[in-house]
């Protein structure tokens, strides 16, 4: 499977990279919502309003302490990211989303459902520790740091099949790492 986009939606920042296009977005993960829950601003524009919200407007983050505030906020965040990446114009949008290695199944499901509800056609999750290892140049299929021959990849992620890494785009440490 070839991924069109990689997204890291964190508590403080959101990053997005397009396959073959590099990092497209690195902004605060904030949404400015009206009392009726209409999204008025997102990212940097919403962050600038933080602490100065006029009556009838609130600034929220889709995640608090790494956990989702609500599926509505997650879905709105993915919609904002897809619009910025012009992904909604495509017929097929395969999106790879990073998540915490400590994420519970309910949180992982909320991430996937929100990404799909926002317009993605295919969604997969990658553990953020695996993404960091890839971004720093660690050979996930090689030898562990202690010299053992066990694959580092199996230590990082026991629930992802290594065969599914072909064509994956991962954002980590301000660079895009593509495996083939």
C-alpha positions as CSV (number, residue, x, y, z in Angstrom):
1,X,0.0,0.0,0.0
2,X,1.3,3.5,-0.8
3,X,0.4,6.2,1.6
4,X,-0.5,9.7,0.3
5,X,0.0,11.5,3.6
6,X,1.6,11.2,7.0
7,X,0.0,13.0,10.0
8,X,1.3,13.5,13.5
9,X,-1.6,15.1,15.5
10,X,-0.1,15.9,18.9
11,X,-1.2,17.7,22.0
12,X,0.6,20.8,21.1
13,X,1.4,20.6,17.4
14,X,0.1,19.0,14.2
15,X,2.5,18.0,11.4
16,X,1.6,16.7,8.0
17,X,3.7,15.6,5.1
18,X,2.7,14.5,1.6
19,X,4.3,11.7,-0.2
20,X,7.0,13.2,-2.5
21,X,6.2,16.7,-1.2
22,X,7.9,16.9,2.1
23,X,6.5,18.6,5.2
24,X,3.5,20.6,4.3
25,X,2.4,21.8,7.8
26,X,3.8,22.2,11.2
27,X,1.4,24.4,13.3
28,X,-0.2,24.4,16.7
29,X,-3.0,21.8,17.0
30,X,-5.7,24.2,17.9
31,X,-9.3,24.9,16.7
32,X,-11.3,28.1,17.2
33,X,-15.0,27.1,17.5
34,X,-18.1,29.2,17.7
35,X,-20.8,28.5,20.3
36,X,-22.6,26.4,17.6
37,X,-19.4,24.3,17.1
38,X,-18.6,25.7,13.7
39,X,-14.8,25.7,13.0
40,X,-13.8,29.3,12.4
41,X,-10.0,29.1,12.6
42,X,-7.5,26.4,12.9
43,X,-3.7,26.0,13.5
44,X,-1.7,29.2,13.9
45,X,-4.7,31.5,13.5
46,X,-6.6,29.7,16.3
47,X,-3.5,29.7,18.5
48,X,-3.2,33.5,18.2
49,X,-6.7,33.8,19.7
50,X,-5.8,31.7,22.7
51,X,-6.5,33.8,25.9
52,X,-8.1,36.6,23.8
53,X,-11.3,34.8,22.7
54,X,-14.2,37.1,22.0
55,X,-17.6,36.2,23.3
56,X,-19.1,33.2,21.5
57,X,-15.7,31.8,20.5
58,X,-13.5,29.2,22.2
59,X,-10.1,27.7,21.3
60,X,-9.6,24.0,21.9
61,X,-7.1,21.3,21.3
62,X,-8.2,18.0,20.0
63,X,-6.0,16.2,22.5
64,X,-5.3,16.8,26.1
65,X,-2.4,15.0,27.7
66,X,-2.2,12.9,24.6
67,X,-5.8,11.6,24.8
68,X,-8.7,12.8,22.6
69,X,-11.0,15.5,24.0
70,X,-13.8,14.4,21.7
71,X,-14.2,12.7,18.3
72,X,-15.8,15.9,17.0
73,X,-12.6,17.8,17.7
74,X,-10.4,15.0,16.2
75,X,-12.6,14.9,13.0
76,X,-12.5,18.7,12.7
77,X,-8.7,18.6,13.0
78,X,-8.3,16.0,10.3
79,X,-10.7,18.0,8.1
80,X,-8.5,21.0,8.5
81,X,-5.4,19.0,7.7
82,X,-6.9,17.4,4.6
83,X,-8.0,20.8,3.3
84,X,-4.5,22.2,3.8
85,X,-3.1,19.2,1.9
86,X,-5.8,19.4,-0.7
87,X,-6.4,15.7,0.0
88,X,-10.2,16.0,-0.4
89,X,-9.8,16.7,-4.1
90,X,-8.4,13.3,-4.7
91,X,-10.5,10.3,-5.2
92,X,-8.4,8.1,-2.9
93,X,-6.7,9.4,0.3
94,X,-4.5,6.9,2.1
95,X,-3.4,8.5,5.4
96,X,-0.8,7.2,7.9
97,X,-1.4,8.6,11.4
98,X,1.1,8.4,14.3
99,X,-0.1,7.5,17.8
100,X,1.4,6.9,21.2
101,X,2.7,3.5,22.0
102,X,0.7,3.6,25.2
103,X,-2.5,4.4,23.4
104,X,-5.4,2.2,24.4
105,X,-7.5,0.5,21.8
106,X,-10.4,2.9,22.3
107,X,-8.1,5.9,21.5
108,X,-6.6,4.2,18.5
109,X,-10.1,3.4,17.2
110,X,-11.1,7.1,17.8
111,X,-8.1,8.3,15.7
112,X,-8.9,5.9,12.9
113,X,-12.7,6.7,12.9
114,X,-12.1,10.4,13.0
115,X,-9.6,10.3,10.1
116,X,-12.0,8.3,8.0
117,X,-15.0,10.5,8.9
118,X,-13.0,13.5,7.8
119,X,-12.6,12.1,4.3
120,X,-9.7,9.6,4.2
121,X,-10.4,6.4,2.2
122,X,-7.7,4.3,4.0
123,X,-6.1,4.9,7.4
124,X,-3.4,3.1,9.3
125,X,-1.6,3.9,12.6
126,X,2.1,3.8,13.2
127,X,3.5,4.0,16.7
128,X,5.3,7.3,17.4
129,X,8.4,5.5,18.9
130,X,8.8,3.6,15.6
131,X,8.5,6.8,13.7
132,X,11.1,8.4,15.8
133,X,13.5,5.5,15.3
134,X,13.0,5.7,11.6
135,X,13.5,9.4,11.5
136,X,16.8,9.1,13.4
137,X,18.1,6.5,11.0
138,X,17.8,3.4,13.1
139,X,17.5,0.2,11.0
140,X,14.3,-1.3,12.4
141,X,15.1,-4.7,10.7
142,X,18.7,-4.8,12.0
143,X,20.5,-5.5,15.3
144,X,19.3,-4.0,18.6
145,X,21.5,-1.6,20.5
146,X,22.6,-4.3,23.0
147,X,24.0,-6.4,20.1
148,X,21.3,-9.0,20.1
149,X,20.1,-10.3,16.8
150,X,16.4,-9.8,17.7
151,X,14.8,-7.4,15.3
152,X,14.5,-3.9,16.7
153,X,11.2,-3.6,14.8
154,X,9.6,-6.4,16.8
155,X,10.6,-4.6,20.0
156,X,9.1,-1.3,18.9
157,X,5.9,-2.6,17.4
158,X,4.6,-6.1,17.9
159,X,1.3,-5.5,16.3
160,X,2.4,-4.2,12.9
161,X,3.6,-6.5,10.1
162,X,6.9,-5.4,8.7
163,X,5.7,-6.3,5.2
164,X,3.3,-3.3,5.5
165,X,6.1,-0.8,5.7
166,X,6.6,-0.6,2.0
167,X,5.9,2.9,0.7
168,X,5.2,4.3,4.2
169,X,5.8,8.0,4.7
170,X,6.7,8.9,8.3
171,X,7.3,12.3,9.8
172,X,10.0,12.5,12.4
173,X,12.5,15.1,13.5
174,X,11.7,17.6,10.7
175,X,12.3,15.1,7.9
176,X,10.3,12.7,5.9
177,X,11.5,9.2,5.9
178,X,10.3,6.9,3.0
179,X,10.8,3.2,3.2
180,X,10.5,1.1,0.0
